[in-house]
Amino acid sequence: MSVEVEIRGLDVFGRHGVSEEEQRVGQVFLVDIAYVVDEPAADDVAAAVDYRAVRDIARAVSDAEVYSLLETLAGAVADALVAALPVRSVRVRVRKPGISWAEWTSASVERVSGS
């Protein structure tokens, strides 16, 4: 049996974007993560993928590098989650709020674990 877990609207600061100003000033991006895992065998956080680990990985990826594209940032977060955690699959959407001509823009990617 499997279960899908979702984290919506995770605040992740980053210096991502195409312009020099975006990269210099930085901003908060909103990251939505959904991942499929085996259903825990017990009602114990040790038997599950801890939400805090997912949060920490997403923030570490954002901190480690500057990305020009939301697509690339979303892919890097998804790849890191699949590599580090026992997930069957993961879907990551990175939203960039505060666009002058839209409420937000976003990019989404999905990855399936090779194991």
GROMACS elastic network, one bead per residue, 0.5 to 0.9 nm:
[ bonds ]
;  ai    aj funct       b0    kb
    1    37     6  0.86983   500
    1    38     6  0.60206   500
    1    39     6  0.56569   500
    2    36     6  0.65369   500
    2    37     6  0.55274   500
    2    40     6  0.85153   500
    2    88     6  0.87309   500
    3    35     6  0.82502   500
    3    36     6  0.55612   500
    3    37     6  0.56072   500
    3    38     6  0.62105   500
    3    39     6  0.54385   500
    3    40     6  0.86111   500
    4    34     6  0.65948   500
    4    35     6  0.54848   500
    4    37     6  0.65160   500
    4    38     6  0.88349   500
    4    39     6  0.88411   500
    5    33     6  0.81512   500
    5    34     6  0.55261   500
    5    35     6  0.53827   500
    5    36     6  0.63409   500
    5    37     6  0.78184   500
    5    51     6  0.89041   500
    6    32     6  0.74107   500
    6    33     6  0.56605   500
    6    35     6  0.65436   500
    6    36     6  0.89550   500
    7    10     6  0.68439   500
    7    31     6  0.80500   500
    7    32     6  0.56261   500
    7    33     6  0.50935   500
    7    34     6  0.63097   500
    7    35     6  0.88472   500
    7    51     6  0.78727   500
    7    54     6  0.88068   500
    7    55     6  0.86261   500
    8    30     6  0.79173   500
    8    31     6  0.66089   500
    8    33     6  0.63872   500
    8    34     6  0.82555   500
    9    12     6  0.89623   500
    9    29     6  0.85068   500
    9    31     6  0.53450   500
    9    32     6  0.54810   500
    9    33     6  0.85814   500
    9    95     6  0.85519   500
   10    29     6  0.79442   500
   10    30     6  0.53142   500
   10    32     6  0.63918   500
   10    33     6  0.83700   500
   10    55     6  0.74317   500
   10    58     6  0.88605   500
   11    28     6  0.60557   500
   11    29     6  0.59365   500
   11    30     6  0.50732   500
   11    31     6  0.66095   500
   11    59     6  0.85716   500
   12    27     6  0.83213   500
   12    28     6  0.54300   500
   12    29     6  0.51881   500
   12    30     6  0.62205   500
   12    31     6  0.69137   500
   12    55     6  0.88503   500
   12    58     6  0.75201   500
   12    59     6  0.57584   500
   12    62     6  0.71133   500
   12    63     6  0.88136   500
   13    16     6  0.89333   500
   13    26     6  0.69543   500
   13    27     6  0.55466   500
   13    29     6  0.59881   500
   13    30     6  0.86623   500
   13    59     6  0.75502   500
   13    62     6  0.71788   500
   13    63     6  0.77432   500
   14    17     6  0.89770   500
   14    23     6  0.79749   500
   14    25     6  0.89039   500
   14    26     6  0.53387   500
   14    27     6  0.57082   500
   14    28     6  0.62863   500
   14    29     6  0.69859   500
   14    59     6  0.85730   500
   14    62     6  0.56953   500
   14    63     6  0.64264   500
   14    65     6  0.86964   500
   14    66     6  0.74298   500
   14    67     6  0.87101   500
   15    21     6  0.89672   500
   15    22     6  0.61767   500
   15    24     6  0.63962   500
   15    25     6  0.66220   500
   15    27     6  0.64412   500
   15    28     6  0.87247   500
   15    62     6  0.81287   500
   15    63     6  0.82432   500
   15    65     6  0.84133   500
   15    66     6  0.58692   500
   15    67     6  0.75962   500
   15    68     6  0.89320   500
   16    19     6  0.86143   500
   16    22     6  0.62567   500
   16    23     6  0.52673   500
   16    24     6  0.87473   500
   16    26     6  0.65266   500
   16    27     6  0.78782   500
   16    62     6  0.83387   500
   16    65     6  0.85083   500
   16    66     6  0.52820   500
   16    68     6  0.55451   500
   16    69     6  0.73209   500
   16    70     6  0.78730   500
   16    73     6  0.83691   500
   17    20     6  0.77889   500
   17    21     6  0.84476   500
   17    22     6  0.53882   500
   17    23     6  0.59588   500
   17    26     6  0.83902   500
   17    66     6  0.79304   500
   17    67     6  0.63511   500
   17    69     6  0.61806   500
   17    70     6  0.77090   500
   18    21     6  0.85661   500
   18    22     6  0.69699   500
   18    23     6  0.75238   500
   18    67     6  0.81108   500
   18    69     6  0.71011   500
   19    22     6  0.53341   500
   19    23     6  0.65374   500
   19    24     6  0.87064   500
   19    68     6  0.81088   500
   20    23     6  0.51311   500
   20    24     6  0.60092   500
   20    25     6  0.85733   500
   21    25     6  0.58876   500
   21    26     6  0.78407   500
   22    25     6  0.54866   500
   22    26     6  0.53414   500
   22    27     6  0.75016   500
   23    26     6  0.54613   500
   23    27     6  0.87251   500
   23    66     6  0.72107   500
   23    67     6  0.85940   500
   23    68     6  0.84096   500
   27    96     6  0.85982   500
   28    96     6  0.76744   500
   28    97     6  0.80430   500
   29    94     6  0.66791   500
   29    95     6  0.57898   500
   29    96     6  0.51993   500
   29    97     6  0.68948   500
   30    93     6  0.81819   500
   30    94     6  0.58250   500
   30    96     6  0.65563   500
   30    97     6  0.75988   500
   31    58     6  0.81265   500
   31    74     6  0.83509   500
   31    92     6  0.69817   500
   31    93     6  0.57124   500
   31    95     6  0.61886   500
   31    96     6  0.89282   500
   32    91     6  0.80544   500
   32    92     6  0.57361   500
   32    93     6  0.50657   500
   32    94     6  0.64661   500
   32    95     6  0.80224   500
   32   108     6  0.89674   500
   33    54     6  0.84651   500
   33    78     6  0.85535   500
   33    90     6  0.70905   500
   33    91     6  0.57347   500
   33    93     6  0.65295   500
   33    94     6  0.87638   500
   34    89     6  0.84147   500
   34    90     6  0.57007   500
   34    91     6  0.51479   500
   34    92     6  0.66092   500
   34    93     6  0.88858   500
   35    87     6  0.65252   500
   35    88     6  0.73534   500
   35    89     6  0.56318   500
   35    91     6  0.62467   500
   35    92     6  0.85875   500
   36    39     6  0.88810   500
   36    87     6  0.58002   500
   36    88     6  0.53503   500
   36    89     6  0.53410   500
   36    90     6  0.64487   500
   36    91     6  0.89935   500
   37    40     6  0.82481   500
   37    48     6  0.81521   500
   37    49     6  0.77477   500
   37    86     6  0.69337   500
   37    88     6  0.54728   500
   37    89     6  0.75121   500
   38    41     6  0.85386   500
   38    48     6  0.83005   500
   38    86     6  0.84406   500
   38    87     6  0.76577   500
   38    88     6  0.76400   500
   39    42     6  0.87406   500
   39    47     6  0.87639   500
   39    48     6  0.77839   500
   40    43     6  0.69792   500
   40    44     6  0.78508   500
   40    45     6  0.86419   500
   40    46     6  0.89184   500
   40    47     6  0.53069   500
   40    48     6  0.55107   500
   40    49     6  0.87982   500
   41    44     6  0.83965   500
   41    47     6  0.64172   500
   41    48     6  0.84404   500
   42    45     6  0.83915   500
   42    46     6  0.85828   500
   42    47     6  0.61238   500
   42    48     6  0.84646   500
   43    46     6  0.87004   500
   43    47     6  0.73383   500
   43    48     6  0.85258   500
   44    47     6  0.54434   500
   44    48     6  0.70171   500
   45    48     6  0.51608   500
   45    49     6  0.72747   500
   45    50     6  0.63519   500
   46    49     6  0.76386   500
   46    50     6  0.76912   500
   47    50     6  0.87848   500
   48    51     6  0.88923   500
   49    52     6  0.86246   500
   49    53     6  0.74304   500
   49    54     6  0.78689   500
   49    85     6  0.72062   500
   49    86     6  0.73818   500
   49    87     6  0.80687   500
   50    53     6  0.54622   500
   50    54     6  0.68713   500
   50    55     6  0.89909   500
   51    54     6  0.51326   500
   51    55     6  0.62471   500
   51    56     6  0.86280   500
   52    56     6  0.60359   500
   52    57     6  0.85733   500
   53    56     6  0.50587   500
   53    57     6  0.61407   500
   53    58     6  0.86553   500
   53    85     6  0.85235   500
   54    57     6  0.52815   500
   54    58     6  0.63264   500
   54    59     6  0.87365   500
   54    81     6  0.69589   500
   54    85     6  0.83097   500
   55    58     6  0.53080   500
   55    59     6  0.62684   500
   55    60     6  0.85919   500
   56    59     6  0.52016   500
   56    60     6  0.60047   500
   56    61     6  0.86204   500
   57    60     6  0.50432   500
   57    61     6  0.61750   500
   57    62     6  0.86578   500
   57    77     6  0.73177   500
   57    80     6  0.69890   500
   57    81     6  0.67875   500
   57    84     6  0.84207   500
   58    61     6  0.53289   500
   58    62     6  0.64126   500
   58    63     6  0.87539   500
   58    76     6  0.87913   500
   58    77     6  0.55206   500
   58    78     6  0.83895   500
   58    80     6  0.79612   500
   58    81     6  0.78313   500
   59    62     6  0.51219   500
   59    63     6  0.61204   500
   59    64     6  0.85925   500
   59    77     6  0.86315   500
   60    63     6  0.50204   500
   60    64     6  0.59912   500
   60    77     6  0.88532   500
   61    64     6  0.52147   500
   61    65     6  0.68774   500
   61    73     6  0.79550   500
   61    76     6  0.68986   500
   61    77     6  0.60428   500
   61    80     6  0.75530   500
   62    65     6  0.61415   500
   62    66     6  0.72906   500
   62    67     6  0.82567   500
   62    73     6  0.72311   500
   62    76     6  0.86794   500
   62    77     6  0.78778   500
   63    66     6  0.77000   500
   65    73     6  0.89599   500
   66    73     6  0.85287   500
   67    70     6  0.72313   500
   67    71     6  0.89018   500
   67    72     6  0.65675   500
   67    73     6  0.60080   500
   68    71     6  0.87721   500
   68    72     6  0.75968   500
   68    73     6  0.82114   500
   69    72     6  0.53092   500
   69    73     6  0.65332   500
   69    74     6  0.87448   500
   69   107     6  0.87105   500
   70    73     6  0.50929   500
   70    74     6  0.60530   500
   70    75     6  0.85026   500
   70    93     6  0.87567   500
   70    94     6  0.63372   500
   70    95     6  0.77647   500
   70    96     6  0.79675   500
   70   105     6  0.87332   500
   70   106     6  0.67483   500
   70   107     6  0.56422   500
   70   108     6  0.84118   500
   71    74     6  0.52438   500
   71    75     6  0.61810   500
   71    76     6  0.86470   500
   71    93     6  0.87165   500
   71    94     6  0.78838   500
   71   106     6  0.80729   500
   71   107     6  0.51507   500
   71   108     6  0.68140   500
   71   109     6  0.74333   500
   72    75     6  0.51010   500
   72    76     6  0.61161   500
   72    77     6  0.86773   500
   72   107     6  0.86891   500
   73    76     6  0.51158   500
   73    77     6  0.62670   500
   73    78     6  0.86431   500
   73    94     6  0.75203   500
   73   107     6  0.87517   500
   74    77     6  0.52556   500
   74    78     6  0.62082   500
   74    79     6  0.86177   500
   74    91     6  0.88483   500
   74    92     6  0.57964   500
   74    93     6  0.61612   500
   74    94     6  0.57665   500
   74   107     6  0.67471   500
   74   108     6  0.63337   500
   74   109     6  0.62415   500
   74   110     6  0.89561   500
   75    78     6  0.50806   500
   75    79     6  0.60218   500
   75    80     6  0.85224   500
   75    92     6  0.75535   500
   75   108     6  0.79795   500
   75   109     6  0.59566   500
   75   110     6  0.78498   500
   75   111     6  0.83229   500
   76    79     6  0.51234   500
   76    80     6  0.61279   500
   76    81     6  0.86383   500
   77    80     6  0.51767   500
   77    81     6  0.62269   500
   77    82     6  0.87332   500
   77    92     6  0.72198   500
   78    81     6  0.51924   500
   78    82     6  0.62692   500
   78    83     6  0.86025   500
   78    89     6  0.89801   500
   78    90     6  0.63300   500
   78    91     6  0.68238   500
   78    92     6  0.59913   500
   78   109     6  0.72508   500
   78   110     6  0.69958   500
   78   111     6  0.63984   500
   79    82     6  0.52556   500
   79    83     6  0.61260   500
   79    84     6  0.86348   500
   79    90     6  0.87737   500
   79   111     6  0.70792   500
   80    83     6  0.50804   500
   80    84     6  0.60499   500
   80    85     6  0.83833   500
   81    84     6  0.52650   500
   81    85     6  0.57334   500
   81    86     6  0.85866   500
   81    87     6  0.77987   500
   81    90     6  0.75345   500
   82    85     6  0.57171   500
   82    86     6  0.71342   500
   82    87     6  0.61746   500
   82    88     6  0.79011   500
   82    89     6  0.71736   500
   82    90     6  0.70929   500
   82   111     6  0.73164   500
   82   112     6  0.74878   500
   82   113     6  0.58606   500
   82   114     6  0.85456   500
   83    86     6  0.81688   500
   83    87     6  0.88579   500
   83   113     6  0.80227   500
   84    87     6  0.87240   500
   86   113     6  0.82744   500
   86   115     6  0.87700   500
   87    90     6  0.70327   500
   87   112     6  0.82024   500
   87   113     6  0.65831   500
   88   111     6  0.86953   500
   88   112     6  0.59989   500
   88   113     6  0.51469   500
   88   114     6  0.82210   500
   88   115     6  0.79091   500
   89   110     6  0.72781   500
   89   111     6  0.55595   500
   89   113     6  0.55371   500
   90   109     6  0.83006   500
   90   110     6  0.56363   500
   90   111     6  0.53671   500
   90   112     6  0.65094   500
   90   113     6  0.81737   500
   91   108     6  0.70230   500
   91   109     6  0.57083   500
   91   111     6  0.65193   500
   91   112     6  0.88938   500
   92   107     6  0.82221   500
   92   108     6  0.54849   500
   92   109     6  0.54925   500
   92   110     6  0.64447   500
   92   111     6  0.86931   500
   93   106     6  0.65530   500
   93   107     6  0.55344   500
   93   109     6  0.65716   500
   93   110     6  0.88850   500
   94   105     6  0.83557   500
   94   106     6  0.53857   500
   94   107     6  0.55526   500
   94   108     6  0.64800   500
   95   104     6  0.63053   500
   95   105     6  0.56205   500
   95   107     6  0.68098   500
   95   108     6  0.87875   500
   96    99     6  0.73095   500
   96   103     6  0.86706   500
   96   104     6  0.52972   500
   96   105     6  0.52803   500
   96   106     6  0.60785   500
   96   107     6  0.89801   500
   97   102     6  0.82072   500
   97   103     6  0.60602   500
   97   105     6  0.66697   500
   97   106     6  0.86493   500
   98   101     6  0.85126   500
   98   102     6  0.73942   500
   98   103     6  0.60930   500
   98   104     6  0.60589   500
   98   105     6  0.88150   500
   99   102     6  0.52449   500
   99   103     6  0.60826   500
   99   104     6  0.56961   500
   99   105     6  0.73610   500
  100   103     6  0.77429   500
  100   104     6  0.88403   500
  101   104     6  0.85358   500
  102   105     6  0.71815   500
  112   115     6  0.88485   500
